[in-house]
Amino acid sequence: MTAAPFRLGWFGNLTAPNWRSGWSEDATTWTDARFYVDMVRAMERAGFDFMMLEDSLMVPDIYAGTAELELKHAVYAPKLDPVPVVSMLAYATEHIGIVATASTTFYPPYLLARAFATLDHVTRGRVGWNVVTSSEDRAAQNFGMDEIPEHDRRYDVAAEFLEVTTKLWESWTEKAIVADPESGYYADHTQVNPIHHRGEFFDVRGPLNTPRGPQGKPVICQAGSSPKGRDFAARNADMLLTIPNGLEEMKNYRDDIRERAAEAGRDPDEVKVFFVVAPIVGRTDAEAQAKYEEFLADGQHNFEFQMCNFAATMEIDFSVLDPDLPIPEDVTTNGHQGQFAIWKKVFGDRSIRDAASAMRIASLELIGSPTTIADKMDEAMEYVGGDGFMFLSQPPSRSYISDITEGLCPELRRRGLIRTGFGHRTFRDNLRSF
Ligand SMILES: Cc1cc2nc3c(=O)[nH]c(=O)nc-3n(C[C@H](O)[C@H](O)[C@H](O)COP(=O)(O)O)c2cc1C
C-alpha cells in the first residue's frame, strides 16, 4: 500500500555545522551563511517544501550555572539571526519556502509585521513565520524582564500579537499601488488605512509603511503541543511542527489538530502537520546500523548535548540531580511543556544519563538504506493520514544533508511520494496544492 504524496521540510539551525569531524572548513566559515545557501539549494533540488530556521535569544547558562557546556558544544549559541538570512536563502533559490522563527514575547508587532512583509516581497511570496512565544528566563532578561511570562499568558499575548500583525498586513489593500503616471498617483490613500488597534497588550495605530506582500500574510508555522498551544495553532497556523512519540501519538496529534481546526471554522486540510524525524541513512541497512553504533558510542557527548537542550528550552538544571536516577516526578517546567511530557515518557524508568546518552529527538526511529527508510515513511503516512516530515540534524553536516537529498529523496521521488516540482508561485499555494 502506498500513501498519498507527502511533504518534506528541514529544521535548520543557523549554528556551527558539524565541526567535530575536523574535516570541514565550515566550522569557522558558516557565519557568512554560504553553508546554508548550499543546503537550501540541495533541498530545493531534492523536492523539499521548506527550510525552517529555528531561533532563541540567549546564551544559556542554566546547566550548572555556567555557559561552559553550552559553548563547548555550540548547541544554542553561537547562532545567526534567521530573519536577515531568509533574504540570502531566497535569492539563491526559486521555489522552496523559507520559514524564520520570531518571538511574540520580544518583538514589537509593528517591527515584526514590517520585517515579514519585507521578506514576503524580497522572497517573491516564499516566506513563513514560525510563531514562538519563547520559553526562557535568560532570553527575557535580555529584554528588560526578570523572567519569562507564564506559559498560558504567553499564548494570550501571541493571539493578540497575531491579530495586530494581520491587521497591519491588511492595512494595504491589493488595490493600494496604482503607479499611474496619468493620474499622478503612486499609491491610493483610500486603500491604505490605520488600524487603530487598542488591546490588552498592544496599542498600534498603523498603517504599515510596507505594502502588502505577494502572500498577503506570511505562511504561519507553529509548534504548540500543550492544549493552549494546540488551540492557538489550530486557529492560526498553516503548518505545524511536532515530535509526538510513535505512530499512535502522531495520528492522535494530527487528528486532534484537525478537529480543533474544524471547531474553529477552518478547513482542516489547510493545516499541514510535519513530524520531526532524524533518519540515519546508509547505502545498506548494515552501513546505517554501523553509523547508529557510532552515535551510541559517543554517549558522553550525547549526554552533555541533551543536558544543554533541557537546560536551554526547559530551563531545567539537571546538574543538581543524580544522573544515575530517573527524572524525579516533581520536576516541572514553565518552558516547552508538551515536549517535556513526551521526553519524560521517553525517559521512562531509565536513568537520566542512560536515556540522554542514547536520546534521538524524533517521532519515529528511521535507520537503514533509502529503501528501508522510504518503506517506513510510506507506512507511517498511510497510517497517520499525512502531511509530511521535517528532518532534524543538530548540527548538520554536508555529508548528512547529502545522505538525505541525494540518497533518500530520489528513492521517495521514484515512488511518487514527494513532489517533483512546484506548480505555484507562493509558498502557501504550494503547501496547499495537495
Ligand atoms: C519542531 C519544533 C521546533 C521548535 N522551534 C522553536 C524555535 O525555533 N524557537 C522557540 O523558541 N521555540 C521553538 N519550539 C517550541 C515551540 O514553539 C513550543 O514552545 C513548544 O513546542 C512547546 O509547546 P507548548 O508551549 O504548547 O507546550 C519548537 C518546537 C518544536 C516541536
The ligand as a MOL file (V3000), in Angstrom:
LIG
                    3D

  0  0  0     0  0            999 V3000
M  V30 BEGIN CTAB
M  V30 COUNTS 31 33 0 0 0
M  V30 BEGIN ATOM
M  V30 1 C 9.9790 21.0630 15.9590 0
M  V30 2 C 9.9210 22.2030 16.9000 0
M  V30 3 C 10.6000 23.3870 16.6040 0
M  V30 4 C 10.5810 24.4600 17.5070 0
M  V30 5 N 11.3030 25.5880 17.2310 0
M  V30 6 C 11.3740 26.5820 18.1530 0
M  V30 7 C 12.2080 27.7170 17.9410 0
M  V30 8 O 12.8970 27.8410 16.9430 0
M  V30 9 N 12.2410 28.6700 18.9050 0
M  V30 10 C 11.4990 28.5850 20.0470 0
M  V30 11 O 11.5680 29.4880 20.8860 0
M  V30 12 N 10.6850 27.5230 20.2560 0
M  V30 13 C 10.6220 26.5340 19.3440 0
M  V30 14 N 9.8320 25.4380 19.5770 0
M  V30 15 C 8.9910 25.4120 20.7630 0
M  V30 16 C 7.5330 25.6540 20.4520 0
M  V30 17 O 7.3180 26.9320 19.9110 0
M  V30 18 C 6.6930 25.4680 21.7080 0
M  V30 19 O 7.0460 26.4270 22.6610 0
M  V30 20 C 6.9520 24.0920 22.2560 0
M  V30 21 O 6.6890 23.1010 21.2830 0
M  V30 22 C 6.1300 23.8140 23.4620 0
M  V30 23 O 4.7770 23.9470 23.1540 0
M  V30 24 P 3.8080 24.2590 24.3200 0
M  V30 25 O 4.3060 25.5240 24.9400 0
M  V30 26 O 2.4520 24.4220 23.6740 0
M  V30 27 O 3.9070 23.1210 25.2430 0
M  V30 28 C 9.8480 24.3590 18.6930 0
M  V30 29 C 9.1530 23.1680 18.9760 0
M  V30 30 C 9.1800 22.1000 18.1020 0
M  V30 31 C 8.4440 20.8420 18.4320 0
M  V30 END ATOM
M  V30 BEGIN BOND
M  V30 1 1 1 2
M  V30 2 1 2 3
M  V30 3 2 2 30
M  V30 4 2 3 4
M  V30 5 1 4 5
M  V30 6 1 4 28
M  V30 7 2 5 6
M  V30 8 1 6 7
M  V30 9 1 6 13
M  V30 10 2 7 8
M  V30 11 1 7 9
M  V30 12 1 9 10
M  V30 13 2 10 11
M  V30 14 1 10 12
M  V30 15 2 12 13
M  V30 16 1 13 14
M  V30 17 1 14 15
M  V30 18 1 14 28
M  V30 19 1 15 16
M  V30 20 1 16 17
M  V30 21 1 16 18
M  V30 22 1 18 19
M  V30 23 1 18 20
M  V30 24 1 20 21
M  V30 25 1 20 22
M  V30 26 1 22 23
M  V30 27 1 23 24
M  V30 28 2 24 25
M  V30 29 1 24 26
M  V30 30 1 24 27
M  V30 31 2 28 29
M  V30 32 1 29 30
M  V30 33 1 30 31
M  V30 END BOND
M  V30 END CTAB
M  END
